[in-house]
């Protein structure tokens, strides 16, 4: 159930609106971009991730929430620049992550608590998701 304060508009829609309003790249089909644009998007993501790492320990919580949202916003923008439906990719990653849970319901964890891949893990097929979105790998 969606909380009463949640918007019906997805992050992808919001970021598309921003890109179109400001004349930024917004592709509708997955495609490679120029090395310069790819590097720029990588720098933006790294900058935002560094800000999250900085405030994750020291806070305050409202600043952490802001920085986390910035990471997501820039990630969605980077996906849009490449024409990737990120929601579909996230769904495929989630499908794969859920296979980390064995049929016995047991969860394997690393010492720091990270959930590990078990024998029943089935890796995500992101290439298939992109092909469904119209990605042409050029392979024939």
N, C-alpha and C positions, 0 to 999 in steps of 0.2 A: 504494500500500500504506500502510495506517495504522500509524504507529509504535506499539510495544507500550504506551507510556505514555498514548496518546490514549484519550479516553473515547468510548464509543459514543453518549453523549448529546449532542445538538446544543446549540449556544449558545441557540437558540430555546427548546428544552425547559427548559434550566436557568433562563433568565430567566422563562419562564412559571411555573415552580415558585416562584420568588421572588415574583413578582407575586401569585400566588394565596395564598401563605403570609402575605403582609403586607397583603392586602386592597387591592392596587392594581388599577387598570383592566387588563383583559385581554379584548380583543374577539377574536372568531373570524372576523369578516367586516369587510372594509375599510369604514371610516366616518370622517366628519369628527368632530372632538371640539370641545369648547368652546374659545373663544379663550384662556381662562385656562389650561386644561390644555395646550393647544398651546404657549403661551408658556413655561409651566413646563418642559415637555420640551425646548424650544429652549434655555432657560437651562442645564439640566443638561448638554446636549450641548456647549454653548459652554464651560462650566466644565471639562469633561473634555478637550476639544480644546486649551484653553489650557494645561492641565497637561502634555499631550503636547508641545506646542510648547516649553514651558519646559525639559523634561528631555531633549528630543531632541538637543540640542547638548551640554548639560553632563553628562548621564548621572546616575547610573550606569545600566548596561544593565538591571539588575533593576527599577529604578524605571521606566524607559521601558517595559519589558514590562508592568508593572503598569498604567501609565497607558493604554497602547494597549488592554489588555484592558478597562479601565473604559470607554473610548470605545465599544468594540464592545458591551459589556454594556448601556450606556445607549442605544445605537442600537437594539439588539434590543428593549429595553423600550419605546422610543418607537414602534417598529413595532407591537408588541403592543398598546399603548394605542390605536393606530389600527386594529387588526385586520389588519395587513399581514403576509403570509407573506414575510418579508424574504429567506429563502433563495431563493425563486422569483424575486424581483426581482433579487437578485445574479446569479442564473443568466442572466437576460435582459441585464443590464449586461455580463456576461462575454461572452455571445454577440456583442453589438454591438462590444465592445472587440476581439475577435478578428478582426473584419472590417477593422480598421486595417491588418492585414498584407495587402499586395497579393499578387496571384497570382504575382508574380515573386519573392516572399519578401523584398522590400525593405521597410525600415521608415523612415518619415519621422520625423525628430526635430527638436525645437526645440533651440536652443543649449544649454539646461540639461539636455538629455537626455529631456525629456518626449516620449512617443510622440504623434504627430499623426495626425489623421484623413486618410486618403487618399481617392482617387476611389472606392474600393470599400467605403468605410465605410457601414454600414447602422445607423442610429440605433436605440436600444432602444425598444420599444413597451411601456412600463411600464403604460400605461392598459389594454392588452389583458391583461397579467398580472393586474392588479387585478380586471378584469371576470371573469376565470376564477376568481378567489377569491370572487366574489359581490358585488363593488362595484357599487352602483347609483348612476349619476351623476345620476339624476333626469331625464335627457333622454329624450324619447319621440318 
